[in-house]
Amino acid sequence: MRLGIDVSDNQGYIDWKKVKAAGVEYAILRSTRGSGNPDKQLASNIKGCQDNGIPVEFYKYSYAMSNSEAKKEALRVVEVLQGYGIMPGKDTVIWADIEYGKQLALGKKAVLEIYDNFKEIIVNSGYGCGLYMGKYAYEHQIDGSLIHDDLWMARYYAGDEVMQFGTIPSDAYKPVVAAGSRSVLNGWQFTSHGRVDGINGNVDMNIRYTECRNVTVEPQYYDTPEFTLIDCLNKIGVDSSYNNRKKIAIVNGITNYSGTAVQNVELLKLMKKGKLVKK
């Protein structure tokens, strides 16, 4: 069990040295804003966590209203994180934050498909992925029995009561995974009114039940040519970001690159023959 926080530029500048001294054991950082631009404090927050030995994960508040928009959001998150040196790794988790009212109003099937399409891009890019939702939305606005990933769920059992960091929430109010699901409750966001030294005002506080390495991702994703291509490019010292793979694909005669298995197999064949043009 570990205690952590999740933050965005809503918290402004954070003194991560004080946050670490307060006992924070992990942090989940907002990746991009609704516009697709990086969170205004992302660079500062990544550096602050890295400098102070605080493990980091990331989340994306999704505004996607279609499967194609979900994929576009995910690709942008990957692009931004790789721009800050957060490279692919199964233990690097990107959470899909599904709570946008208009999105949830699309219906259970559509919401699940939006999550699945977001996840497909994240995992095929070599990262871990999990689902964040509020308790009510999870129970009523998506079919939880069809989700088999790690869950990070919100339930503010004490309402707007201010809680100091170090508070252990009551298990009596702990969210429950849907029957029939192989999901694991990875974390519980139990208040949005936490107080931590080093942060001005309120901050979300979380309790973690399983380690990041236990994020449940369907294993076949890591057997795909996409992950293999990333791995191979990394081994030869070539930038494996999506944008760079797209450039490599173009100079090797592959147009409209989107990271499909067929496209990546072609690039891998060229690489194995020593014919891949690396730009």
N, C-alpha and C positions, 0 to 999 in steps of 0.2 A: 504494500500500500504506500502510495506517495501522494503528496499534496502539491498542486501546481496552480497556475493561472493561465488565462488566455487574454490576449491584449491586441489592440489595434492603435491607430493614431488618435482614437478617441481619448486615450490615456495621456496623450502628449509625450513629452520626453520622460523617459524612465531611467532612474539611477539603478542600474542592474547590480552594482556592487552592494547596495543596501538591500535590494531584493534578495540576492543570494544570502546575505547575512541574516535576513529574516527567516530563512529556512525553505525558500521556494525550491522545489526539486525538479521541476520541469516547466516549460512554457510553450504555449501554442500561439503562434503569431499569425495575424491576418496577412495573407499573401497579396492579393490585389483588391482594389476597390471596384465598385460597380462599373466604372468606366473602363476597367482593364488596366489602369495605371497601378503601379506598385503602391501599397499602403505607404503613407507619407513617412512613417517611422520604421519601415521594414529594414532598411539598411542599418539604422542605429540599433534596432532591437536585435538583429542577427549578430552584430558585432558585440553588443553588450552581453548577450548570452554566451557567445563563444569565449569572450575574454574572461568570463566568470565561471566557466564550466557548467553552465545550465543547459541540459539537453533541450533541443527545440523540435517542434513539429509545426505544421502550418495548416491553416484552414482557408477555405474559399466560400464566402457567402454567395450562393448561387442565385442569379436572377434569370437563369435560362428558362425560356418558355417552350423550348422544343429540344429534341435530341441533338440537332445540329448546333444549336446555341450552347448546349452543355459541353459538347466536344470542343467548341471554340474557346469557351471559358477555361477548360482544362489545359488546352494547348498553351494558352496565354500564361497560366500559372506556372507550368513547366518552364516556359521561356524566361519568365521573370526570375524564378528561383535559380535556374542555371546561370543567369546573368550575375547573381550574387554568390556564385560558387557552390550552390547546394546541388550537388550532382546526384545521379540516380543511385539508389540503394534501397533494399527491401526494408531497412530499419528507419528510413526517412519517410515519415507519414504525412500525407496530405489529406485532410478531412474535408469531405463535401458537406457544407453547411446548408441543409435543406429546411428553410423556415420562411421563405418569402411567401406572403399571403396569396398573391395572384398565382404563384406557381402551385401552391398546395391546392388551390381551387380547381386545378385542371383534372383532378381525380386520381385515385390510387394508382391505376395502371400507368398513367402518364408520368406521375411523380417518380414511380419506380424506374421507368425507362430513362428518365432524365438522370437519375442517380447512376444507373448502370452504364450510360453512355459517358458520363463524366469519369467514372471509375475505369472504364475501358482505356481511355487515353492516359490516365495517370499511371495505371499499372503497366500498360504497354510501354510507357516511357521509363520504367524501371523503379518506380516508387511504390511504397505501400499506400493503401487507401482505406479509409473507413468512413462511416456515416455519422454525422451529427444531426440530431433532431430533438425537439422538445418532446416531453412525454406524451402530451395530448396528440400531437401530430403523428408521432410514431404509432400510437394506438388506434387512431381514427382516420388518418389521411395518407397512409401508405400501408401496403400489406407486409407487415413485419415478418410473417412466417416465410416469405420468399427471399429474405435477406440473410446471408450467411457470412457476414463480415463482422469486424469489430465495430461496436457501437459506442458513441460518446453521446450521452443523453442529458438533457436539462430538465431539472425539476426543482423549483425554488420553494421548498416546503415551508420556509419561514417568511415568505413574502419579501417585503422590502426591509426587513430587519438587518441592520448593519452587523457584519460578522468580522472579527479580527482574524488575520491569517493564523492558522494553527487549529482552527475550529474543525472538529470531526463531525460530519453530519450524522443524523440519526438513521440507522439502517431500516427503521420502520417505514421510511419514505423513499427508499432506494428504488429506482425504476426497475422494471422486470422485462426480460427479453420475451418476445412473443413465442407462444407454443408452436412447436414444429420447426422453429428456426435453429440453425446451428451457430447463430451469432453469439458473441461474448460481450458482456457489458465491460468495455475497456475502461470507461471513465464516466463520472457523474459530475456535471456542472450543477452545483447545489445552491449557488447564490450569485446574483449580479451586483451585490452590495458588499463585496469584500473590501477589506482595508489592509494594505501591505506597505510597510516602510519602503520608501523609494518611489512610490506611485501616488500622485495627487488624486484624491477622490476615489470613486468606486472602481472595482475591478472584479471580473468574474473569477470565482474560485472553483477548483475541481479536485476530486479525489480519484486517483488512478488505482485500478485493481490489477491490471496485467501490464507487463512491460511492452515497450514499443516493438520489440522483436517478435512479439506474439500476434501482431496484426494478422488477421485471417484473410489472406488473399488467395484466390483460387490458384493452385500451383501451376496449372497449364499456362498461365500468363507469362511465367518466367521461363517457359520452354519455347516461347514464340521467337520467330526470327527478329522481331523488334528488339527484344531484350538482348538477344545474341549479337545483333549488329552493334548496339550500344556498347556491349562488353568488348567486342572485337576492336572497335574504334578507340575505346579507352586504352586498351592494351598497346596499341601502336602510337599512342600519344596524339590522337586526332580528336578535336572537339566533337563530342557526340550529341550536342544539343539538337533539338528538333530543327531549328533554323539552319544550322550548319549541315545537318543531314539533307535538308531540302536543297541546299546549294550544291552539295556533292552529287545528289541525284540528277540535278539539271545538267551539270557538266559531263555526266555519264550517260546522258540521253534519256533519262527518265523524267517525263513531264508530269505535272499535277501531283507531285509527291505529297502523300498524306500519311505515310508510315504504315501502309498495309503490309501484310505478310508477303504478298507477291512481289511488291516493290523491294522489300528488304532482302528477300531471297536473291533477287537479281544483283543487288549491291554486294551481298555476301559472296556470290559466285565470282564476281569480278575481283573481289579482294583475294579470294583463295587462289585465283589464277595470276595474281600480281598485276592485274590490269586496271585496278580501280584508280581513277583520277581523283586525287584528294583536294582539288581546287588549284 
